[in-house]
């Protein structure tokens, strides 16, 4: 079976080789682990954001940036484009932010292929029937500071690899690479909702694509989190190719999948978060989904389109009058 860590390593090698051109910084910790700073102490770049996103997806997707990405006739932003023929493995088996890395004073949301070694969370890998067996671990960390040796050793231990074979890529939410990689979760938001909320077997999704605008960079981390999430919730468009089986109600899946189908829909994420007392667990998680969904049922040939791009809410989120 394909290895998300070995596939992603091809992209990591490019990032290390072209670090200066990408405006990123590569360093070795004393225990041999490699840290790639993509936005903490460096500016990053559009290309670094593309490559970082591809690493998040386990190297199993094509990632590009369209300039501009049209949301309406009067509003356009650069947008991230995703295409994958391994939707379940690349999005849920790698890209999903399923590992809360907490070591000492360091905390970060962990995404990427190392999760398929540590099986975090285990139930996700049971549901998609996947586990990697590589001898190296690559993890992307959404954090404002760089990890140290203790973090690298913890990840090595959890993944069962030598710490010298650990590669940690770091980008804050409030950075160019951070904005790009979160927009690049547009397909994953849909597969996540299919699996977790709609209880649909995502292994039946055989191809997927999506596009979402890159949120403007905000130095305030909380506001950046709101804007980057809104880029997908209100501006993300996704396309899923599904091999349905008898008993599958693809029309119902399509109808419930967009963000607008959630009870909590209607305000920018920062406002929703503030109203919930900044308690993430009080938020309707069903709103974390693409704005627009198209499903092609390969068994019946039927096409289903639900949801819509909400340019007005996106403008409000981004502070555009």
TIBATOR-104791 format. One record per residue (C-alpha): chain; residue in three letters; residue number from 1; x, y, z. Coordinates in steps of 0.2 Angstrom, whole numbers. Layout:
BEGIN
<A,ALA,NUM,<X,Y,Z>>;
...
***
This chain:
BEGIN
<A,UNK,1,<0,0,0>>;
<A,UNK,2,<6,18,-4>>;
<A,UNK,3,<16,26,10>>;
<A,UNK,4,<11,44,14>>;
<A,UNK,5,<27,47,23>>;
<A,UNK,6,<38,41,9>>;
<A,UNK,7,<28,50,-4>>;
<A,UNK,8,<28,66,6>>;
<A,UNK,9,<47,65,9>>;
<A,UNK,10,<50,68,-10>>;
<A,UNK,11,<42,85,-7>>;
<A,UNK,12,<51,88,9>>;
<A,UNK,13,<68,85,0>>;
<A,UNK,14,<63,98,-13>>;
<A,UNK,15,<59,111,1>>;
<A,UNK,16,<76,107,10>>;
<A,UNK,17,<86,109,-7>>;
<A,UNK,18,<77,125,-12>>;
<A,UNK,19,<75,133,6>>;
<A,UNK,20,<83,150,1>>;
<A,UNK,21,<72,152,-14>>;
<A,UNK,22,<56,147,-4>>;
<A,UNK,23,<60,159,10>>;
<A,UNK,24,<60,145,23>>;
<A,UNK,25,<74,140,35>>;
<A,UNK,26,<80,122,38>>;
<A,UNK,27,<89,117,54>>;
<A,UNK,28,<95,101,63>>;
<A,UNK,29,<92,98,81>>;
<A,UNK,30,<105,91,92>>;
<A,UNK,31,<96,74,92>>;
<A,UNK,32,<96,74,73>>;
<A,UNK,33,<78,79,69>>;
<A,UNK,34,<75,91,55>>;
<A,UNK,35,<65,107,58>>;
<A,UNK,36,<58,117,43>>;
<A,UNK,37,<52,134,48>>;
<A,UNK,38,<39,140,35>>;
<A,UNK,39,<33,156,44>>;
<A,UNK,40,<39,158,62>>;
<A,UNK,41,<55,167,59>>;
<A,UNK,42,<54,168,40>>;
<A,UNK,43,<42,176,28>>;
<A,UNK,44,<38,160,18>>;
<A,UNK,45,<32,161,0>>;
<A,UNK,46,<17,155,-11>>;
<A,UNK,47,<28,141,-17>>;
<A,UNK,48,<32,136,0>>;
<A,UNK,49,<13,136,4>>;
<A,UNK,50,<10,124,-10>>;
<A,UNK,51,<23,112,-5>>;
<A,UNK,52,<18,113,13>>;
<A,UNK,53,<0,109,9>>;
<A,UNK,54,<6,94,-2>>;
<A,UNK,55,<16,87,12>>;
<A,UNK,56,<0,89,23>>;
<A,UNK,57,<-9,78,10>>;
<A,UNK,58,<5,64,11>>;
<A,UNK,59,<11,69,-6>>;
<A,UNK,60,<-4,61,-14>>;
<A,UNK,61,<-12,77,-21>>;
<A,UNK,62,<-8,90,-34>>;
<A,UNK,63,<-8,107,-26>>;
<A,UNK,64,<-8,124,-35>>;
<A,UNK,65,<-12,142,-34>>;
<A,UNK,66,<-24,151,-45>>;
<A,UNK,67,<-23,170,-47>>;
<A,UNK,68,<-36,176,-46>>;
<A,UNK,69,<-49,163,-39>>;
<A,UNK,70,<-66,170,-44>>;
<A,UNK,71,<-79,170,-30>>;
<A,UNK,72,<-91,182,-38>>;
<A,UNK,73,<-90,195,-52>>;
<A,UNK,74,<-85,208,-40>>;
<A,UNK,75,<-73,198,-28>>;
<A,UNK,76,<-58,188,-32>>;
<A,UNK,77,<-43,182,-22>>;
<A,UNK,78,<-29,170,-25>>;
<A,UNK,79,<-35,152,-22>>;
<A,UNK,80,<-28,135,-18>>;
<A,UNK,81,<-32,121,-29>>;
<A,UNK,82,<-32,103,-24>>;
<A,UNK,83,<-34,87,-34>>;
<A,UNK,84,<-32,69,-27>>;
<A,UNK,85,<-35,51,-32>>;
<A,UNK,86,<-33,45,-14>>;
<A,UNK,87,<-46,56,-5>>;
<A,UNK,88,<-48,46,11>>;
<A,UNK,89,<-30,43,13>>;
<A,UNK,90,<-23,60,9>>;
<A,UNK,91,<-36,70,18>>;
<A,UNK,92,<-41,59,33>>;
<A,UNK,93,<-25,48,34>>;
<A,UNK,94,<-13,63,33>>;
<A,UNK,95,<-20,81,32>>;
<A,UNK,96,<-33,80,46>>;
<A,UNK,97,<-27,90,61>>;
<A,UNK,98,<-30,75,72>>;
<A,UNK,99,<-14,76,83>>;
<A,UNK,100,<-14,88,98>>;
<A,UNK,101,<5,89,101>>;
<A,UNK,102,<8,95,119>>;
<A,UNK,103,<26,93,126>>;
<A,UNK,104,<31,104,141>>;
<A,UNK,105,<26,122,136>>;
<A,UNK,106,<25,118,117>>;
<A,UNK,107,<8,115,110>>;
<A,UNK,108,<3,113,91>>;
<A,UNK,109,<-10,105,80>>;
<A,UNK,110,<-2,91,71>>;
<A,UNK,111,<-6,86,53>>;
<A,UNK,112,<2,76,40>>;
<A,UNK,113,<9,59,36>>;
<A,UNK,114,<16,55,54>>;
<A,UNK,115,<-1,53,60>>;
<A,UNK,116,<-3,37,50>>;
<A,UNK,117,<12,30,60>>;
<A,UNK,118,<6,35,77>>;
<A,UNK,119,<-13,32,72>>;
<A,UNK,120,<-20,48,80>>;
<A,UNK,121,<-34,46,81>>;
<A,UNK,122,<-35,27,79>>;
<A,UNK,123,<-53,26,75>>;
<A,UNK,124,<-50,36,59>>;
<A,UNK,125,<-37,24,53>>;
<A,UNK,126,<-49,9,57>>;
<A,UNK,127,<-63,18,47>>;
<A,UNK,128,<-52,21,31>>;
<A,UNK,129,<-43,5,33>>;
<A,UNK,130,<-25,12,32>>;
<A,UNK,131,<-9,12,42>>;
<A,UNK,132,<8,17,36>>;
<A,UNK,133,<24,7,40>>;
<A,UNK,134,<38,19,34>>;
<A,UNK,135,<54,21,44>>;
<A,UNK,136,<53,40,44>>;
<A,UNK,137,<40,52,51>>;
<A,UNK,138,<34,69,44>>;
<A,UNK,139,<23,80,54>>;
<A,UNK,140,<17,98,50>>;
<A,UNK,141,<14,109,65>>;
<A,UNK,142,<2,124,66>>;
<A,UNK,143,<12,134,79>>;
<A,UNK,144,<19,151,83>>;
<A,UNK,145,<36,144,90>>;
<A,UNK,146,<48,131,84>>;
<A,UNK,147,<49,114,92>>;
<A,UNK,148,<64,107,102>>;
<A,UNK,149,<72,91,104>>;
<A,UNK,150,<59,85,117>>;
<A,UNK,151,<45,87,104>>;
<A,UNK,152,<55,78,91>>;
<A,UNK,153,<59,64,103>>;
<A,UNK,154,<40,62,108>>;
<A,UNK,155,<35,61,90>>;
<A,UNK,156,<48,49,86>>;
<A,UNK,157,<43,38,101>>;
<A,UNK,158,<25,39,96>>;
<A,UNK,159,<28,34,78>>;
<A,UNK,160,<41,21,81>>;
<A,UNK,161,<55,28,71>>;
<A,UNK,162,<73,35,75>>;
<A,UNK,163,<72,53,80>>;
<A,UNK,164,<85,57,66>>;
<A,UNK,165,<71,52,54>>;
<A,UNK,166,<59,65,61>>;
<A,UNK,167,<55,80,50>>;
<A,UNK,168,<44,94,57>>;
<A,UNK,169,<37,108,46>>;
<A,UNK,170,<30,123,56>>;
<A,UNK,171,<19,137,50>>;
<A,UNK,172,<8,149,61>>;
<A,UNK,173,<-10,152,57>>;
<A,UNK,174,<-5,170,55>>;
<A,UNK,175,<7,168,40>>;
<A,UNK,176,<6,166,22>>;
<A,UNK,177,<10,147,22>>;
<A,UNK,178,<-3,146,36>>;
<A,UNK,179,<-16,154,26>>;
<A,UNK,180,<-12,143,11>>;
<A,UNK,181,<-12,127,20>>;
<A,UNK,182,<-29,130,28>>;
<A,UNK,183,<-37,134,12>>;
<A,UNK,184,<-29,118,6>>;
<A,UNK,185,<-40,109,18>>;
<A,UNK,186,<-56,112,7>>;
<A,UNK,187,<-57,94,1>>;
<A,UNK,188,<-53,87,19>>;
<A,UNK,189,<-67,97,27>>;
<A,UNK,190,<-79,88,16>>;
<A,UNK,191,<-72,71,18>>;
<A,UNK,192,<-71,74,37>>;
<A,UNK,193,<-90,79,38>>;
<A,UNK,194,<-95,64,27>>;
<A,UNK,195,<-86,52,39>>;
<A,UNK,196,<-89,60,56>>;
<A,UNK,197,<-106,68,54>>;
<A,UNK,198,<-115,59,40>>;
<A,UNK,199,<-107,42,43>>;
<A,UNK,200,<-104,39,25>>;
<A,UNK,201,<-90,27,20>>;
<A,UNK,202,<-77,39,13>>;
<A,UNK,203,<-68,24,4>>;
<A,UNK,204,<-81,25,-9>>;
<A,UNK,205,<-75,43,-14>>;
<A,UNK,206,<-62,38,-27>>;
<A,UNK,207,<-57,56,-34>>;
<A,UNK,208,<-59,73,-26>>;
<A,UNK,209,<-55,91,-30>>;
<A,UNK,210,<-57,108,-23>>;
<A,UNK,211,<-53,126,-23>>;
<A,UNK,212,<-53,139,-9>>;
<A,UNK,213,<-48,157,-7>>;
<A,UNK,214,<-32,161,3>>;
<A,UNK,215,<-37,172,18>>;
<A,UNK,216,<-28,188,21>>;
<A,UNK,217,<-15,187,34>>;
<A,UNK,218,<-19,194,51>>;
<A,UNK,219,<-6,196,64>>;
<A,UNK,220,<-19,192,77>>;
<A,UNK,221,<-19,173,79>>;
<A,UNK,222,<-38,172,84>>;
<A,UNK,223,<-43,183,70>>;
<A,UNK,224,<-32,174,58>>;
<A,UNK,225,<-40,157,63>>;
<A,UNK,226,<-57,165,60>>;
<A,UNK,227,<-53,171,42>>;
<A,UNK,228,<-44,156,37>>;
<A,UNK,229,<-58,145,42>>;
<A,UNK,230,<-71,156,33>>;
<A,UNK,231,<-61,155,17>>;
<A,UNK,232,<-67,137,16>>;
<A,UNK,233,<-84,139,25>>;
<A,UNK,234,<-90,153,14>>;
<A,UNK,235,<-78,152,-2>>;
<A,UNK,236,<-73,134,-4>>;
<A,UNK,237,<-79,123,-18>>;
<A,UNK,238,<-77,105,-19>>;
<A,UNK,239,<-80,90,-31>>;
<A,UNK,240,<-82,72,-26>>;
<A,UNK,241,<-83,57,-37>>;
<A,UNK,242,<-91,43,-28>>;
<A,UNK,243,<-95,24,-32>>;
<A,UNK,244,<-111,22,-23>>;
<A,UNK,245,<-118,5,-17>>;
<A,UNK,246,<-136,-1,-15>>;
<A,UNK,247,<-144,9,0>>;
<A,UNK,248,<-133,24,-2>>;
<A,UNK,249,<-143,40,-2>>;
<A,UNK,250,<-131,52,-11>>;
<A,UNK,251,<-144,65,-13>>;
<A,UNK,252,<-145,66,6>>;
<A,UNK,253,<-126,66,8>>;
<A,UNK,254,<-125,81,-4>>;
<A,UNK,255,<-139,91,4>>;
<A,UNK,256,<-131,89,22>>;
<A,UNK,257,<-113,92,17>>;
<A,UNK,258,<-111,111,14>>;
<A,UNK,259,<-107,122,28>>;
<A,UNK,260,<-124,131,25>>;
<A,UNK,261,<-133,115,30>>;
<A,UNK,262,<-127,117,48>>;
<A,UNK,263,<-137,126,62>>;
<A,UNK,264,<-123,137,67>>;
<A,UNK,265,<-121,144,49>>;
<A,UNK,266,<-123,163,46>>;
<A,UNK,267,<-109,172,55>>;
<A,UNK,268,<-90,174,52>>;
<A,UNK,269,<-81,161,62>>;
<A,UNK,270,<-73,173,74>>;
<A,UNK,271,<-90,180,79>>;
<A,UNK,272,<-97,162,82>>;
<A,UNK,273,<-81,158,92>>;
<A,UNK,274,<-83,174,102>>;
<A,UNK,275,<-101,171,106>>;
<A,UNK,276,<-96,153,112>>;
<A,UNK,277,<-85,161,125>>;
<A,UNK,278,<-70,156,114>>;
<A,UNK,279,<-74,138,119>>;
<A,UNK,280,<-72,127,103>>;
<A,UNK,281,<-83,113,110>>;
<A,UNK,282,<-98,124,111>>;
<A,UNK,283,<-97,127,92>>;
<A,UNK,284,<-108,117,79>>;
<A,UNK,285,<-94,107,71>>;
<A,UNK,286,<-106,103,56>>;
<A,UNK,287,<-102,121,50>>;
<A,UNK,288,<-84,115,46>>;
<A,UNK,289,<-87,111,28>>;
<A,UNK,290,<-85,118,11>>;
<A,UNK,291,<-97,131,5>>;
<A,UNK,292,<-102,122,-11>>;
<A,UNK,293,<-102,104,-15>>;
<A,UNK,294,<-104,94,-31>>;
<A,UNK,295,<-105,75,-30>>;
<A,UNK,296,<-104,64,-46>>;
<A,UNK,297,<-111,47,-42>>;
<A,UNK,298,<-101,36,-54>>;
<A,UNK,299,<-113,21,-51>>;
<A,UNK,300,<-129,30,-57>>;
<A,UNK,301,<-121,44,-67>>;
<A,UNK,302,<-131,57,-57>>;
<A,UNK,303,<-124,74,-52>>;
<A,UNK,304,<-129,83,-36>>;
<A,UNK,305,<-125,101,-32>>;
<A,UNK,306,<-128,109,-15>>;
<A,UNK,307,<-123,124,-6>>;
<A,UNK,308,<-116,141,-12>>;
<A,UNK,309,<-102,153,-11>>;
<A,UNK,310,<-106,167,1>>;
<A,UNK,311,<-96,182,-5>>;
<A,UNK,312,<-105,194,7>>;
<A,UNK,313,<-100,184,23>>;
<A,UNK,314,<-83,182,16>>;
<A,UNK,315,<-81,200,13>>;
<A,UNK,316,<-87,203,31>>;
<A,UNK,317,<-75,191,38>>;
<A,UNK,318,<-60,199,28>>;
<A,UNK,319,<-65,217,33>>;
<A,UNK,320,<-70,222,15>>;
<A,UNK,321,<-83,236,14>>;
***
